[in-house]
């Protein structure tokens, strides 16, 4: 029992608002109010302060009881020929229940970050990957090549936890560590004060494929005729290639700003080929940052239970995967799907796309406000705040339990979907 009725109570917490799943947070609980004590992180601070404990559902924009909303949602689901479960910002238990309903109702599943996941899944399926973990980066890497800004600034603790950790299993690697950053000029401010030798080579994310190709050529001993590639001097790129070749354990890190950039599939494929080249003579690996809003967990659960990653459909009676046909947007726009069940338990701003014309049921974090009011809105709790949960970290190596911080009475996604299943399924 959590007693948060008097003085603020500091509790240990795991942050569910970023796929790093930092497990060293301290949260002050004062009644239902949550305040981040530390360590400092802008994303965690905003996430714990977001939302409310409003538990009043809406049916056609009018307040209703929870029972009325469930009955109306069940009627929509029972009458749907092809429901699409979108958003999918939930935890492992919530996603397992999504998969059960999608299977039994002949629906499809797609995450709100489905485009990025589709690129990552496609590359892994067709080309493979040499990947590593957060702990390996923190303890073993002596050279980190970071592409993009996602891991920088107040919205991420990647630098603090993995690039400049307080201690390491291999202190000599930490002492020799270098950081090379290929990112837009706007990254310069976030790089100030980093305690390892850092070099920033300004690069537009749309040029990542060209730069990766040049690094491969230089690593192979070829001479480039151009004096610069994507605005970076060839001599500077040659120095980066030489450092990669000389490193005992190099790690190439990128995030969503690369995965969602133009020509990202080509860039990521070339980076993976660069890693293969490096591993002929030394050790090198990649770390792809992403999977926030439950994306890593949703993708993993879908793979466990269907044999495919997200953008999988059960409309044919069994699982079928197609990253283009089974995007939620495509299914709705071509008239295949006739019902959107949007799940978003982490952020009140993550409402369904306003331009999708489809009957919509929203299972969303309490306190959501809508530009376009859905047919049904059922407030749900946030894993790691209103109820216990479990999420998979960005490196897919571990799942972490998220203890509840308060007793708000808000139901979990799993509970609401279970209530729908009890009314709809035979």
C-alpha positions in Angstrom: 0.0 0.0 0.0 1.4 3.4 -1.0 0.6 6.1 1.6 0.9 9.4 -0.2 -1.7 11.3 1.7 0.5 13.5 3.9 4.1 14.7 3.4 5.7 14.1 0.0 7.1 10.6 -0.1 10.3 10.1 -2.1 10.1 6.8 -4.1 12.5 5.0 -6.4 11.1 4.7 -9.9 11.8 3.5 -13.4 11.1 6.1 -16.1 8.6 4.8 -18.7 8.8 7.9 -20.9 12.0 7.0 -22.8 13.3 3.7 -24.1 16.5 4.0 -22.0 14.2 3.0 -19.0 16.5 4.8 -16.5 16.0 2.9 -13.2 17.7 5.4 -10.8 15.0 8.1 -10.5 13.7 9.5 -7.3 10.1 10.8 -7.4 8.3 12.9 -4.8 4.7 11.7 -4.3 2.4 14.3 -2.8 -1.1 13.0 -2.9 -1.6 12.4 -6.6 1.1 14.9 -7.7 4.4 13.5 -8.9 7.6 15.5 -9.0 11.0 14.4 -10.3 13.6 14.9 -7.6 16.5 13.6 -9.7 18.6 12.9 -11.6 17.7 15.7 -14.0 16.0 14.8 -17.2 13.6 17.0 -19.1 11.6 14.2 -20.6 11.1 12.5 -17.3 10.2 15.7 -15.5 7.5 16.5 -18.1 6.3 12.9 -18.2 5.7 12.5 -14.5 4.0 15.9 -14.3 1.8 15.2 -17.3 -1.8 13.9 -17.1 -4.3 13.9 -14.3 -6.4 11.4 -12.4 -9.6 12.2 -14.3 -11.5 9.0 -14.8 -14.5 10.2 -16.7 -15.0 8.6 -20.1 -16.5 10.3 -23.1 -19.0 8.9 -25.5 -19.5 11.1 -28.5 -18.0 13.9 -26.5 -20.4 13.5 -23.6 -19.4 12.3 -20.2 -20.4 8.8 -19.5 -19.8 6.0 -16.9 -17.0 3.5 -17.4 -19.6 0.8 -17.9 -21.5 2.8 -20.6 -18.2 3.5 -22.5 -17.2 -0.1 -22.4 -20.6 -1.3 -23.7 -20.5 1.2 -26.5 -16.9 0.3 -27.4 -17.8 -3.4 -27.4 -20.6 -2.7 -29.8 -18.3 -0.9 -32.2 -15.7 -3.7 -32.0 -18.3 -6.4 -32.4 -19.6 -4.7 -35.6 -16.2 -4.1 -37.1 -15.1 -6.2 -40.1 -11.4 -5.1 -39.7 -10.4 -3.2 -36.6 -6.9 -1.7 -36.5 -5.1 -1.4 -33.2 -2.9 1.7 -33.4 -0.8 3.9 -31.1 0.1 0.9 -29.0 1.8 3.0 -26.3 1.3 0.5 -23.6 3.3 -2.1 -21.6 4.0 -5.8 -22.2 0.8 -7.0 -20.6 -1.3 -4.4 -22.5 0.3 -5.5 -25.8 -0.3 -9.1 -25.1 -4.0 -8.4 -24.7 -4.0 -6.3 -27.9 -2.5 -9.3 -29.8 -5.2 -11.6 -28.4 -8.0 -9.3 -29.5 -6.5 -8.6 -32.9 -6.1 -12.3 -33.5 -9.7 -13.2 -32.4 -11.3 -10.2 -34.1 -9.4 -10.4 -37.4 -7.6 -7.0 -36.9 -4.2 -5.5 -37.5 -1.6 -3.9 -35.3 0.6 -0.9 -35.9 2.5 1.5 -33.5 2.4 5.3 -33.7 6.0 5.1 -34.7 5.4 2.4 -37.2 7.3 4.0 -40.1 10.5 4.0 -38.1 10.0 0.5 -36.8 9.2 -0.8 -40.3 12.6 0.5 -41.6 14.4 -1.1 -38.7 12.6 -4.4 -38.9 13.1 -4.5 -42.7 16.8 -3.9 -42.5 17.2 -6.5 -39.7 15.2 -9.1 -41.7 17.1 -8.6 -45.0 20.6 -7.6 -44.0 21.0 -8.5 -40.4 22.8 -6.3 -37.8 25.7 -6.3 -35.4 24.3 -4.8 -32.3 25.3 -4.2 -28.7 23.8 -3.1 -25.4 23.8 0.0 -23.2 26.1 -1.8 -20.7 28.6 -2.8 -23.4 28.8 0.8 -24.6 29.3 2.1 -21.0 31.9 -0.5 -20.1 33.8 -1.4 -23.2 33.6 1.2 -26.0 36.7 3.3 -26.6 35.3 5.1 -29.6 31.7 6.1 -30.0 30.5 7.5 -33.3 27.1 9.2 -32.7 24.9 10.2 -35.6 22.2 12.7 -34.9 20.9 14.7 -31.9 18.4 12.3 -30.4 20.8 11.2 -27.7 21.8 14.8 -26.7 20.4 17.5 -24.5 17.9 17.6 -21.7 15.6 15.0 -23.3 18.0 12.1 -23.0 20.5 10.7 -20.4 22.4 8.6 -22.9 25.6 10.7 -22.7 25.5 10.6 -18.9 24.7 6.9 -18.5 26.7 5.4 -21.4 29.3 7.9 -22.7 30.5 9.4 -19.4 29.4 7.0 -16.6 30.8 7.4 -13.2 32.6 4.1 -13.2 33.3 1.2 -15.6 34.2 -2.4 -15.6 37.1 -1.4 -17.8 38.5 1.9 -16.5 41.2 2.0 -19.1 38.6 2.0 -21.9 36.7 4.8 -20.2 39.9 6.8 -19.8 40.7 6.4 -23.5 37.2 7.0 -24.8 36.5 9.4 -27.6 33.2 10.7 -29.0 32.8 11.7 -32.6 29.4 13.3 -33.5 28.0 13.6 -37.0 24.9 15.8 -36.5 23.5 19.2 -37.5 25.1 22.4 -36.3 22.3 22.8 -33.7 23.9 19.9 -31.7 26.9 22.1 -30.7 25.4 23.5 -27.6 24.4 20.1 -26.2 27.9 18.9 -26.7 29.4 21.5 -24.4 30.9 20.2 -21.2 31.1 16.5 -22.1 34.0 15.1 -20.1 35.4 12.9 -22.8 37.3 14.2 -25.9 34.6 15.1 -28.3 34.6 16.2 -32.0 31.6 17.5 -33.8 31.5 17.3 -37.6 28.3 19.1 -38.7 26.1 17.0 -41.0 22.5 17.1 -42.2 20.8 13.8 -41.4 19.7 13.5 -45.0 23.4 13.3 -45.9 24.1 10.3 -43.6 24.1 7.7 -46.5 26.7 9.8 -48.5 28.9 10.1 -45.4 28.7 6.4 -44.5 29.6 5.5 -48.1 32.6 7.8 -47.9 33.7 6.2 -44.6 33.5 2.7 -46.1 35.6 3.8 -49.1 38.3 5.5 -46.9 38.4 2.5 -44.6 39.1 0.3 -47.6 42.1 2.4 -48.5 40.5 4.2 -51.5 41.3 7.9 -52.3 38.4 10.2 -52.7 38.7 12.8 -55.4 36.3 15.2 -53.7 37.7 17.6 -51.2 34.5 17.4 -49.1 31.6 15.1 -48.6 28.3 16.6 -47.5 30.1 19.6 -46.3 32.7 17.6 -44.3 36.3 17.8 -45.4 37.6 14.6 -46.8 40.6 14.8 -44.5 38.3 14.9 -41.5 36.4 11.9 -42.6 39.7 10.0 -43.3 40.7 10.7 -39.7 37.4 9.3 -38.4 37.9 6.2 -40.6 41.4 5.8 -39.2 40.1 6.1 -35.6 37.4 3.5 -36.3 40.0 1.1 -37.6 42.3 1.6 -34.7 39.7 1.3 -32.0 39.5 -1.8 -29.8 35.7 -1.6 -29.6 33.9 1.1 -31.7 30.2 1.6 -31.4 28.1 3.5 -34.0 25.0 5.0 -32.4 22.0 6.5 -34.1 18.4 7.3 -33.2 15.1 8.3 -34.7 16.4 11.4 -36.3 18.4 9.2 -38.6 15.9 6.4 -38.9 13.2 8.8 -40.0 15.4 11.0 -42.3 15.3 10.9 -46.1 17.2 7.9 -47.5 17.4 6.4 -44.0 17.2 2.8 -45.3 20.3 3.3 -47.4 22.1 5.1 -44.6 21.4 2.3 -42.1 22.4 -0.4 -44.6 25.7 1.3 -45.3 26.4 1.8 -41.6 25.8 -1.9 -41.1 28.1 -2.7 -44.0 30.7 -0.4 -42.4 30.5 -2.4 -39.2 31.0 -5.7 -41.1 34.1 -4.1 -42.7 35.4 -3.1 -39.3 34.8 -6.5 -37.7 37.3 -8.2 -40.1 40.1 -6.7 -38.0 38.7 -5.3 -34.8 35.4 -5.3 -32.8 32.6 -2.9 -33.6 28.8 -2.8 -33.2 25.8 -0.6 -33.5 23.3 0.7 -30.9 20.0 2.0 -32.3 18.2 4.3 -29.9 14.5 4.2 -30.2 11.4 2.3 -29.1 9.9 4.9 -26.8 6.2 5.0 -26.1 6.2 1.2 -25.7 7.4 0.7 -29.3 10.2 -1.8 -28.4 7.8 -3.8 -26.2 5.0 -3.8 -28.7 7.3 -4.9 -31.5 8.8 -7.7 -29.4 5.4 -9.0 -28.2 4.1 -9.0 -31.7 7.2 -11.0 -32.8 6.8 -13.5 -29.9 3.2 -14.1 -30.6 2.8 -13.8 -34.3 6.3 -14.6 -35.7 6.5 -11.1 -37.3 7.1 -7.6 -36.1 4.5 -4.9 -36.1 2.3 -4.1 -39.1 0.9 -7.6 -38.9 -2.7 -8.4 -39.8 -4.9 -11.3 -38.7 -7.7 -10.6 -41.2 -7.0 -13.7 -43.3 -7.3 -16.0 -40.3 -3.6 -16.1 -39.4 -0.7 -13.6 -39.1 0.4 -11.9 -42.3 3.1 -9.2 -42.3 3.4 -6.3 -44.7 5.1 -3.0 -43.6 3.3 -1.0 -46.3 -0.2 -2.5 -46.6 -0.7 -2.9 -42.9 0.2 0.5 -41.7 -2.8 1.9 -39.7 -3.0 4.9 -42.0 -3.0 2.9 -45.2 -5.6 0.5 -43.9 -7.9 3.3 -42.9 -7.4 5.5 -46.0 -8.0 2.6 -48.5 -11.2 1.6 -46.6 -9.9 -1.8 -45.4 -10.1 -0.9 -41.7 -13.4 0.4 -40.4 -12.5 1.0 -36.7 -9.4 2.5 -35.1 -8.6 1.5 -31.5 -6.0 4.0 -30.4 -3.9 3.2 -27.3 -1.7 5.9 -25.8 -1.0 5.5 -22.1 2.1 7.7 -21.7 1.4 11.2 -23.0 -1.7 13.3 -23.2 -0.6 15.0 -26.4 -0.4 11.7 -28.3 -3.9 11.6 -29.7 -5.0 9.9 -32.9 -4.1 11.7 -36.1 -6.8 14.3 -36.7 -6.9 13.6 -40.5 -8.0 10.0 -40.2 -11.7 9.6 -41.0 -12.7 6.5 -39.1 -14.8 5.6 -36.0 -12.3 5.8 -33.2 -12.0 4.3 -29.7 -9.2 5.9 -27.6 -7.7 4.3 -24.5 -5.6 7.2 -23.5 -3.7 8.7 -20.6 -6.1 10.6 -18.3 -6.3 14.3 -19.1 -6.2 14.0 -22.9 -7.7 16.8 -24.9 -8.7 16.3 -28.5 -8.8 18.5 -31.6 -11.2 15.9 -33.1 -13.3 14.3 -30.4 -13.2 10.4 -30.8 -16.4 8.3 -30.6 -15.2 6.9 -27.3 -12.5 8.0 -24.9 -11.7 5.8 -21.9 -9.0 7.2 -19.5 -6.3 4.6 -18.6 -3.5 4.6 -16.1 0.2 4.9 -17.0 2.5 1.9 -16.4 5.0 2.8 -13.7 2.7 5.5 -12.2 -0.9 4.3 -11.8 -0.2 0.5 -11.9 2.7 -1.8 -12.2 4.0 -2.7 -15.6 7.0 -4.1 -17.5 8.8 -2.6 -20.6 11.6 -3.7 -22.9 14.6 -1.4 -23.1 15.9 0.2 -26.3 18.7 -2.4 -26.7 16.1 -5.3 -26.4 18.4 -7.1 -24.0 16.3 -6.7 -20.8 12.8 -6.0 -19.6 12.4 -3.9 -16.5 9.6 -4.0 -14.0 7.9 -0.6 -13.3 6.4 -0.3 -9.8 3.3 1.8 -9.3 3.8 5.2 -7.6 0.3 6.1 -6.6 -3.2 4.6 -6.3 -5.3 6.6 -8.7 -7.9 4.0 -9.4 -7.3 4.3 -13.2 -7.6 1.0 -15.1 -4.7 -0.4 -17.1 -4.9 -1.0 -20.9 -4.9 -4.7 -20.2 -7.9 -4.4 -17.9 -9.9 -2.3 -20.3 -9.2 -4.5 -23.3 -10.0 -7.5 -21.1 -13.4 -6.0 -20.3 -14.0 -5.5 -24.1 -13.0 -9.1 -24.8 -15.4 -10.4 -22.2 -18.3 -8.7 -24.0 -17.2 -9.3 -27.6 -15.5 -12.7 -27.8 -17.6 -15.9 -27.6 
